[in-house]
Amino acid sequence: MAGYTVPMSLLFRDVAGPSLAPGGSVLCVGAFDGVHLGHRALLARVRERAAARGLLPLALSFEPIPREFFARGTPVPRLASAREKIEYLFAGGISGLLSLRFNAALAAMSAQDFVEQLLHSRCGAREVWIGADFRFGHARRGDVALLREQGARFGFEVAVMEDVRVAGERASSSTVRAHLAAGEFDEAARLLGRRFAIGGHVVRGQQLGRRLGYPTANIRLGRRTSPVGGIFAVRVHGIGATALPGVASLGVRPTVHGVEPLLEAHLFDFEGDLYGRRIEVEFVQKLRDEEKFHDLDAMVRQIDRDAAEARSILAVEAGARVR
């Protein structure tokens, strides 16, 4: 999604406020982590129904996503940052997004108030589309049956989106995260509809990679927890007309006593200043786990091997795509 511009005038964050769709909306609701093929099918259905009824296609989501809030500080891996999720949702064709701040007040809101204040008053819902396992309101007491009961009261229909399956496997965020954690990048890509990627602005590092012959474009993860870690063959978007091949490390850099998780991507046969540029690092294949070396010479020898392996993998992968 490098280079995609979010229409900020159509992004809303607050529970209170005027109706986002005075003439009515077709609304989908969910955490939408990663916006995988199941989510994209849901967005397409919402667009179709909205066009057929002359209503606005809207989405309601949460930041942080609820499982992050309830984890109470424990790192929770995510498939996309807040920015990336918003970009993917708008690319899916919605006309507006209510991205609510998930906090203690929202967690304490009753299921009935959630329907009245958010779905009815704020979003003007005439149709509400959800997944079969959708729960809402305090203590997750709201379910499909309650939503349909409330829909009869407030004048909206409820539709449950059928599962999207790829090669017999259900497209879900938890399944994608499991594949990524196992290093199964092709399987994860089939459910995402694209390869897993991490985007961000290139920041200045310690310049150690440059001194070692492997200059890197560095991206800080901030509060985001990645579902993957280690050394990878990657392609980097956002620099030229086509993605550039490279090798990347995602971790804390134990050999140089690092603490903060950092994504460092070395682009093959590239020279240029990328500081401040927003790029997207697409993960093609995991090479190995991160490890601590006894000195920098040993680390460079391993980087040489990693770079050679990544070049070979990416050349084969590029050839397969051309065919």
NUVEX-330121 format. One record per residue (C-alpha): x, y, z. Coordinates in steps of 0.25 Angstrom, whole numbers, plus 2048, in hexadecimal, padded with zeros to 3 digits. Each point is the difference from the previous one (the first is absolute). Layout:
N
+------+-------+-----+
! east ! north !  up !
+------+-------+-----+
!    X !     Y !   Z !
...
+------+-------+-----+
This chain:
323
+------+-------+-----+
! east ! north !  up !
+------+-------+-----+
!  800 !   800 ! 800 !
!  80C !   809 ! 7FF !
!  7FC !   80D ! 7FA !
!  7F1 !   7FF ! 803 !
!  7FA !   80C ! 806 !
!  7F5 !   7FF ! 80A !
!  7F4 !   80A ! 7FE !
!  801 !   805 ! 80E !
!  7F3 !   808 ! 7FF !
!  7F9 !   7F2 ! 800 !
!  807 !   7FB ! 80C !
!  7F9 !   802 ! 80E !
!  804 !   7FC ! 80E !
!  7F6 !   804 ! 80A !
!  7F3 !   7F9 ! 805 !
!  7F8 !   80D ! 801 !
!  7FD !   808 ! 7F4 !
!  7F7 !   803 ! 7F5 !
!  7FB !   7F4 ! 7F7 !
!  80A !   7FC ! 7F6 !
!  7F5 !   7FB ! 7F7 !
!  7F3 !   809 ! 801 !
!  7FA !   7F8 ! 7F4 !
!  804 !   7F3 ! 806 !
!  80C !   7F6 ! 7FE !
!  804 !   7F2 ! 7FE !
!  80A !   7FD ! 80B !
!  80A !   7F6 ! 803 !
!  806 !   7FE ! 80E !
!  80D !   7FA ! 805 !
!  80E !   801 ! 804 !
!  805 !   7FD ! 7F2 !
!  80F !   7FD ! 804 !
!  807 !   7FE ! 7F3 !
!  7F4 !   802 ! 7F7 !
!  801 !   7F2 ! 7FA !
!  7F8 !   7F9 ! 7F5 !
!  7F4 !   7FE ! 809 !
!  800 !   80E ! 804 !
!  801 !   805 ! 7F2 !
!  7F4 !   7F7 ! 7FC !
!  7F8 !   806 ! 80B !
!  804 !   80E ! 7FB !
!  7FC !   7FC ! 7F1 !
!  7F3 !   7FB ! 805 !
!  7FD !   80D ! 808 !
!  804 !   809 ! 7F4 !
!  7F6 !   7F7 ! 7F7 !
!  7F5 !   801 ! 80A !
!  802 !   80F ! 802 !
!  800 !   803 ! 7F1 !
!  7F3 !   7F8 ! 7FE !
!  7F9 !   807 ! 80B !
!  806 !   80E ! 7FE !
!  806 !   800 ! 80D !
!  80E !   804 ! 805 !
!  80A !   7F4 ! 802 !
!  807 !   802 ! 80E !
!  809 !   7F8 ! 809 !
!  801 !   801 ! 810 !
!  80D !   7FB ! 806 !
!  808 !   802 ! 80C !
!  80E !   805 ! 804 !
!  807 !   7FA ! 807 !
!  7F9 !   7F4 ! 7FC !
!  7F8 !   7F9 ! 80C !
!  80A !   7F5 ! 803 !
!  80B !   80A ! 801 !
!  7F8 !   808 ! 80B !
!  7FD !   7F3 ! 808 !
!  80E !   7FB ! 7FF !
!  804 !   80C ! 80A !
!  80E !   802 ! 7FB !
!  803 !   7F2 ! 7FC !
!  805 !   801 ! 7F1 !
!  7F6 !   7FC ! 7F6 !
!  805 !   7FD ! 7F2 !
!  7F8 !   807 ! 7F5 !
!  7FF !   7FE ! 7F1 !
!  7FF !   80F ! 7FD !
!  803 !   80D ! 807 !
!  7F4 !   80A ! 802 !
!  804 !   808 ! 7F4 !
!  802 !   7F3 ! 7F7 !
!  7F2 !   7FB ! 805 !
!  7F9 !   80D ! 7FD !
!  807 !   801 ! 7F2 !
!  7FB !   7F2 ! 7FD !
!  7F2 !   803 ! 804 !
!  7FF !   80C ! 7F7 !
!  807 !   7F8 ! 7F5 !
!  7F4 !   7F7 ! 802 !
!  7F6 !   80A ! 7FB !
!  7FA !   805 ! 80D !
!  7FB !   80F ! 800 !
!  803 !   802 ! 80F !
!  806 !   7FA ! 80C !
!  7FD !   801 ! 80E !
!  80D !   7FB ! 807 !
!  7FC !   801 ! 80F !
!  80A !   802 ! 80B !
!  7FF !   7F3 ! 808 !
!  801 !   804 ! 80E !
!  7FA !   7FC ! 80E !
!  7F3 !   809 ! 7FD !
!  7FE !   7F8 ! 7F2 !
!  803 !   7F3 ! 807 !
!  7F5 !   803 ! 80B !
!  7F5 !   804 ! 7F6 !
!  7F4 !   7F7 ! 800 !
!  7FD !   7F8 ! 7F3 !
!  7F3 !   808 ! 7FF !
!  807 !   80D ! 801 !
!  80A !   7FC ! 7F6 !
!  7F4 !   7FD ! 7F6 !
!  7F9 !   80D ! 803 !
!  80B !   80A ! 801 !
!  80A !   7FA ! 7F6 !
!  7F8 !   7F8 ! 7F6 !
!  7F3 !   808 ! 800 !
!  803 !   80E ! 803 !
!  80F !   802 ! 7FC !
!  800 !   7F7 ! 7F4 !
!  7F2 !   800 ! 7FB !
!  800 !   7F1 ! 7FD !
!  7F5 !   7FA ! 7F7 !
!  808 !   7F3 ! 7FF !
!  80B !   7FB ! 809 !
!  80A !   7F5 ! 7FB !
!  808 !   7F8 ! 80A !
!  807 !   7F3 ! 801 !
!  7FA !   7F4 ! 807 !
!  809 !   801 ! 80C !
!  7FD !   80F ! 802 !
!  7FE !   804 ! 80F !
!  7FE !   80E ! 805 !
!  7FD !   809 ! 80C !
!  804 !   7FE ! 80F !
!  806 !   7F2 ! 803 !
!  7FD !   7FC ! 7F1 !
!  7F1 !   7FE ! 804 !
!  7FB !   805 ! 7F2 !
!  7FF !   7F5 ! 7F5 !
!  7F9 !   7FE ! 7F3 !
!  7F2 !   7FD ! 807 !
!  801 !   80D ! 808 !
!  804 !   808 ! 7F4 !
!  7F4 !   7FB ! 7F8 !
!  7F7 !   803 ! 80B !
!  805 !   80E ! 801 !
!  800 !   801 ! 7F1 !
!  7F1 !   7FE ! 800 !
!  7FF !   80B ! 80A !
!  809 !   80A ! 7F9 !
!  7FC !   7FD ! 7F2 !
!  80D !   7F9 ! 7FB !
!  802 !   7F2 ! 7FA !
!  80B !   7F6 ! 805 !
!  808 !   7F8 ! 7F6 !
!  80A !   7F6 ! 804 !
!  80C !   7FE ! 7F6 !
!  803 !   7F2 ! 7FC !
!  80E !   7FB ! 802 !
!  80A !   802 ! 7F5 !
!  809 !   7F4 ! 7FE !
!  80C !   7FE ! 7F8 !
!  805 !   7F2 ! 7FD !
!  7F6 !   7FB ! 80B !
!  806 !   80A ! 80A !
!  7F8 !   80B ! 807 !
!  805 !   80E ! 7FD !
!  802 !   806 ! 80E !
!  80A !   809 ! 807 !
!  803 !   7F5 ! 80A !
!  803 !   7F6 ! 7F5 !
!  809 !   80A ! 7F9 !
!  808 !   803 ! 80C !
!  802 !   7F2 ! 803 !
!  806 !   7FD ! 7F2 !
!  809 !   80C ! 802 !
!  805 !   7FC ! 80D !
!  803 !   7F2 ! 7FA !
!  807 !   807 ! 7F4 !
!  7F6 !   7FB ! 7F6 !
!  800 !   80D ! 7F8 !
!  7F9 !   7FA ! 7F4 !
!  7F5 !   7FB ! 808 !
!  7FE !   80D ! 807 !
!  800 !   807 ! 7F2 !
!  7F5 !   7F8 ! 7FB !
!  7F7 !   804 ! 80B !
!  804 !   80E ! 800 !
!  7FF !   802 ! 7F1 !
!  80E !   806 ! 800 !
!  80D !   7FD ! 807 !
!  802 !   805 ! 80F !
!  807 !   80D ! 800 !
!  804 !   80B ! 80A !
!  800 !   80F ! 7FC !
!  806 !   80C ! 807 !
!  809 !   80C ! 7FE !
!  80F !   7FD ! 7FF !
!  808 !   805 ! 80C !
!  80E !   803 ! 803 !
!  807 !   7F5 ! 807 !
!  80E !   7FE ! 806 !
!  806 !   7FE ! 7F2 !
!  806 !   7F3 ! 804 !
!  7FB !   7F9 ! 7F3 !
!  806 !   80A ! 7F7 !
!  80E !   7FE ! 807 !
!  7FE !   7F1 ! 7FE !
!  7FD !   801 ! 7F2 !
!  7F1 !   7FE ! 801 !
!  7F9 !   80D ! 802 !
!  7F2 !   7FF ! 804 !
!  7F2 !   807 ! 800 !
!  7FB !   800 ! 80E !
!  7F2 !   800 ! 805 !
!  7FC !   801 ! 80E !
!  7F4 !   7F8 ! 804 !
!  7FC !   809 ! 80C !
!  7F4 !   7FA ! 808 !
!  7FE !   7F6 ! 7F5 !
!  803 !   7F1 ! 803 !
!  804 !   7F8 ! 7F3 !
!  7FB !   7F2 ! 7FE !
!  80E !   7FD ! 7FA !
!  80E !   801 ! 804 !
!  80E !   7FC ! 7FA !
!  807 !   801 ! 7F3 !
!  7F8 !   801 ! 7F3 !
!  800 !   801 ! 7F1 !
!  7F8 !   80C ! 7FD !
!  7FB !   809 ! 7F5 !
!  800 !   80F ! 803 !
!  7F5 !   809 ! 7FA !
!  7FF !   80F ! 800 !
!  80E !   804 ! 7FA !
!  7FF !   7FD ! 7F1 !
!  7F5 !   7FC ! 7F6 !
!  802 !   7F1 ! 804 !
!  803 !   7FA ! 80D !
!  80F !   7FE ! 803 !
!  806 !   7F3 ! 805 !
!  807 !   7FF ! 80D !
!  803 !   7F9 ! 80D !
!  7FB !   805 ! 80E !
!  801 !   7FE ! 80F !
!  7F5 !   802 ! 80A !
!  804 !   7FF ! 80E !
!  807 !   806 ! 80B !
!  80F !   7FE ! 7FB !
!  806 !   7F9 ! 80B !
!  80E !   800 ! 7FB !
!  800 !   80F ! 801 !
!  7F8 !   800 ! 80D !
!  7F4 !   806 ! 7FA !
!  7F3 !   801 ! 808 !
!  7F5 !   806 ! 7F7 !
!  7FA !   7F7 ! 7F5 !
!  805 !   806 ! 7F3 !
!  7FD !   7FC ! 7F1 !
!  80D !   801 ! 7F8 !
!  7FF !   7FE ! 7F1 !
!  80D !   7FF ! 7F7 !
!  7FC !   803 ! 7F1 !
!  809 !   7F9 ! 7F6 !
!  808 !   808 ! 7F7 !
!  7F9 !   80D ! 804 !
!  807 !   80D ! 804 !
!  7F8 !   80C ! 805 !
!  7FB !   808 ! 80C !
!  7F2 !   7FA ! 805 !
!  7FF !   808 ! 80D !
!  7F2 !   805 ! 803 !
!  7FA !   7F8 ! 7F4 !
!  7F5 !   7F7 ! 803 !
!  802 !   7F2 ! 7FB !
!  7FA !   7F2 ! 801 !
!  808 !   7F4 ! 803 !
!  7F9 !   7F3 ! 7FA !
!  805 !   7F3 ! 806 !
!  802 !   7F5 ! 7F6 !
!  807 !   7F5 ! 808 !
!  806 !   7FE ! 80E !
!  80F !   7FC ! 7FF !
!  803 !   7FE ! 80F !
!  7FD !   805 ! 80E !
!  808 !   80C ! 806 !
!  80D !   7FC ! 808 !
!  80B !   806 ! 808 !
!  80E !   7FF ! 7FA !
!  80D !   800 ! 808 !
!  805 !   80B ! 7F7 !
!  7FD !   809 ! 7F4 !
!  809 !   7F8 ! 7F6 !
!  7F7 !   7F4 ! 803 !
!  7F4 !   808 ! 7FE !
!  804 !   805 ! 7F3 !
!  804 !   7F2 ! 7FB !
!  7F2 !   7FC ! 803 !
!  7FA !   80C ! 7F9 !
!  808 !   7FD ! 7F4 !
!  7F9 !   7F2 ! 800 !
!  7F2 !   806 ! 803 !
!  802 !   80A ! 7F4 !
!  804 !   7F5 ! 7F7 !
!  7F4 !   7F7 ! 804 !
!  7F6 !   80C ! 7FF !
!  805 !   803 ! 7F2 !
!  7FE !   7F2 ! 7FB !
!  7F2 !   7FF ! 807 !
!  7FC !   80D ! 7FA !
!  805 !   7FD ! 7F2 !
!  7F9 !   7F2 ! 800 !
!  7F3 !   807 ! 805 !
!  801 !   80B ! 7F5 !
!  802 !   7F6 ! 7F6 !
!  7F3 !   7F8 ! 804 !
!  7F8 !   80D ! 800 !
!  804 !   803 ! 7F2 !
!  7FC !   7F3 ! 7FB !
+------+-------+-----+
